[in-house]
Amino acid sequence: GNQGINLSEKENIKVTKLDNDLIKIESFGIASHAAHPELGKNAIKQLVEFLLDNFEFNEDILKSYYDNGLFSITSPEFMSDETIEDESGILTSNVASSEYKDGKIIFNINLRIPVTYNLDEILNKYRFFDNEVTLLSTQDPLYIEKDSYLVKTLVDIFNKKTNTDSKPITIGGGTYARALKHGVAFGMELPGDPSVVHQVDEYAYIDDLLISVAIFADALKELGK
């Protein structure tokens, strides 16, 4: 039953009245890299919140998903009482798309799992909701120790050129570094730059490109010795 909808008060939600007493509800999010869902706004989560606030359902499965943290983006609470994290970073869980088909709600989830955790054990945690879990695709992690010669050399060169004391970081994004037996992603985002990866009108500053060319040249020279 409809509990009353105030169309003007819900941000990023648009409700359109159609014929035959039907309505169309649209949710508008902000895109971000799946490895950093905290930088965006999840349109699916917004839509679920709107539905739960304004409608009553015969079954409470959607509320159960929401209350138990299916839409939490870092180390969801239904997985563990402790944060799922190691030196490679924290687990991120991004509900990337959804559909309602043949009486079933289907969520497609993009996971970034810390390298020391077992994939099958993580997937089993999603059966907390007594539902079917299907693995669509996976990639083996790439992890190089920060104390390795490769990483230390690249970080030293980067810091000299940028006059910073930056530390190496891990990311959940996939890069072409995995094509190498021993490689890491290096560049392009510089300290202080806004993160615009995969966002609308993604860009880079020309000055940053020029600095990066110098950094890459020194890196190739040093690693080629």
C-alpha positions in Angstrom: 0.0 0.0 0.0 1.2 3.5 -0.8 1.9 5.5 2.4 2.0 8.8 0.5 4.7 10.2 -1.8 6.0 13.7 -1.6 7.8 14.0 -4.9 9.7 17.2 -4.0 11.4 16.1 -0.8 13.5 13.1 -2.0 16.8 14.0 -3.5 17.9 12.1 -6.7 14.5 10.3 -7.0 12.0 11.1 -9.8 8.5 9.8 -9.7 6.3 10.0 -12.9 2.6 9.1 -12.9 1.7 6.9 -15.9 -1.6 5.6 -17.2 -3.6 2.8 -15.5 -2.6 3.9 -12.0 1.1 3.0 -12.6 4.1 5.1 -11.6 7.7 5.1 -12.8 10.4 5.6 -10.2 13.8 6.7 -11.3 16.9 6.9 -9.1 19.9 9.0 -10.1 23.3 8.2 -8.7 26.9 9.3 -9.3 29.3 6.9 -11.1 32.6 5.9 -9.6 35.1 3.2 -10.0 33.8 -0.1 -8.6 37.0 -0.4 -6.4 36.0 2.9 -4.8 32.2 2.9 -4.4 32.5 5.4 -1.6 33.3 8.1 -4.1 29.9 7.8 -5.8 26.3 7.5 -4.9 24.6 4.1 -5.5 21.3 4.6 -7.3 20.1 1.2 -6.4 20.6 1.8 -2.7 18.7 5.1 -3.0 15.8 3.4 -4.8 15.6 0.7 -2.1 15.5 3.3 0.6 12.7 5.1 -1.2 10.7 2.0 -1.7 11.0 0.9 1.9 10.1 4.4 3.1 7.0 4.7 0.9 5.5 1.3 0.3 4.6 -1.8 2.2 5.5 -5.3 0.9 4.0 -8.6 1.5 7.4 -10.1 2.1 10.2 -8.4 4.1 13.1 -9.8 2.0 14.1 -6.4 0.6 14.1 -4.9 4.1 16.2 -7.9 5.3 18.7 -7.2 2.6 18.9 -3.5 3.6 18.9 -4.0 7.4 21.6 -6.6 7.3 24.0 -4.6 5.2 23.8 -5.9 1.6 24.2 -2.3 0.4 27.1 -1.5 2.7 30.1 -0.7 0.6 32.9 -1.7 2.9 33.1 -5.0 4.9 29.3 -5.5 5.1 28.1 -6.3 8.6 26.4 -9.6 7.7 29.8 -11.0 6.7 31.7 -10.6 10.0 31.7 -8.8 13.3 35.2 -7.8 12.4 36.4 -5.7 9.5 37.5 -7.8 6.5 40.8 -6.1 5.8 44.6 -6.7 5.4 47.6 -4.9 4.1 46.1 -4.9 0.6 43.1 -2.9 1.8 39.5 -3.4 3.0 36.8 -5.5 1.3 34.5 -3.4 -0.9 31.1 -4.7 -2.1 29.3 -2.7 -4.8 25.7 -3.6 -5.8 26.3 -2.6 -9.4 23.0 -3.5 -11.0 19.7 -5.2 -10.2 16.6 -6.5 -11.9 13.3 -8.1 -11.0 12.7 -11.2 -13.2 10.3 -14.2 -12.9 9.4 -13.2 -9.3 13.1 -13.0 -8.3 15.3 -10.0 -7.3 18.7 -10.3 -8.9 21.6 -8.2 -7.7 24.9 -8.1 -9.5 27.7 -7.3 -7.0 31.2 -6.2 -7.8 33.6 -7.4 -5.1 37.2 -6.4 -4.3 38.6 -8.9 -1.8 41.8 -8.5 0.3 44.5 -10.8 -1.1 44.8 -13.0 2.0 41.1 -13.9 2.1 39.6 -16.9 0.4 37.1 -16.1 -2.4 34.9 -19.1 -1.8 34.6 -18.2 1.9 33.6 -14.7 1.0 31.0 -15.9 -1.5 29.5 -18.2 1.1 28.8 -15.3 3.4 26.3 -14.0 0.8 24.2 -17.1 1.4 23.4 -15.5 4.8 20.2 -14.4 3.1 19.3 -18.0 2.1 19.6 -17.2 -1.5 21.3 -18.4 -4.7 24.9 -17.1 -5.3 26.5 -17.4 -8.7 30.1 -16.4 -9.5 30.0 -14.7 -12.9 33.7 -13.9 -13.3 36.9 -13.5 -11.3 40.5 -12.3 -11.6 43.4 -13.4 -9.5 44.9 -10.7 -7.4 48.2 -9.0 -8.2 50.2 -8.1 -5.1 53.8 -6.9 -4.9 55.4 -6.3 -1.5 56.0 -2.6 -0.8 59.6 -3.4 0.3 60.5 -4.9 -3.1 63.2 -3.3 -5.2 60.6 -2.4 -7.9 58.2 -0.6 -5.6 60.9 1.2 -3.6 62.6 2.4 -6.7 59.4 3.8 -8.2 58.3 5.4 -5.0 61.8 7.1 -4.5 61.7 8.5 -8.0 58.1 9.7 -7.6 58.9 11.5 -4.3 62.0 13.2 -5.7 60.1 14.6 -8.7 57.0 15.7 -6.7 58.9 16.8 -3.6 56.6 14.6 -1.4 56.9 11.7 1.0 54.2 9.6 -0.6 53.8 5.9 0.3 52.8 3.1 -2.0 49.2 2.1 -1.9 47.1 -0.8 -3.1 44.0 -0.4 -5.3 41.1 -2.6 -6.1 41.1 -1.7 -9.8 42.4 -4.0 -12.5 45.4 -2.7 -14.5 47.6 -3.9 -17.3 50.3 -4.6 -14.7 48.8 -8.1 -14.3 50.1 -8.9 -17.8 53.6 -8.9 -16.3 55.1 -11.5 -14.1 56.4 -8.8 -11.7 54.8 -5.4 -12.3 52.8 -2.7 -10.6 50.6 0.2 -11.8 52.5 3.5 -11.7 51.0 6.9 -12.2 49.1 9.1 -13.1 47.2 10.7 -10.3 49.4 13.2 -8.4 49.1 14.3 -4.7 46.2 16.7 -4.2 44.4 15.9 -7.5 40.7 15.1 -7.3 39.9 11.5 -8.1 37.8 11.5 -11.3 38.4 8.0 -12.5 35.5 6.6 -14.5 33.4 9.7 -13.7 31.6 11.9 -16.2 34.1 14.2 -18.0 37.1 12.4 -16.6 40.2 14.6 -17.2 43.9 15.1 -16.4 45.8 18.4 -16.0 48.4 19.2 -18.7 51.0 20.1 -16.1 50.5 16.7 -14.4 51.0 15.0 -17.8 54.3 16.8 -18.2 55.5 15.9 -14.7 54.4 12.3 -15.3 56.5 12.1 -18.5 59.6 13.1 -16.5 58.8 10.6 -13.7 58.3 7.7 -16.3 61.6 8.6 -18.0 63.6 8.5 -14.8 61.8 5.2 -13.8 62.7 3.5 -17.1 66.3 4.8 -16.8 66.8 3.5 -13.3 65.0 0.2 -13.7 67.0 -0.4 -16.9 70.3 -0.3 -15.2 
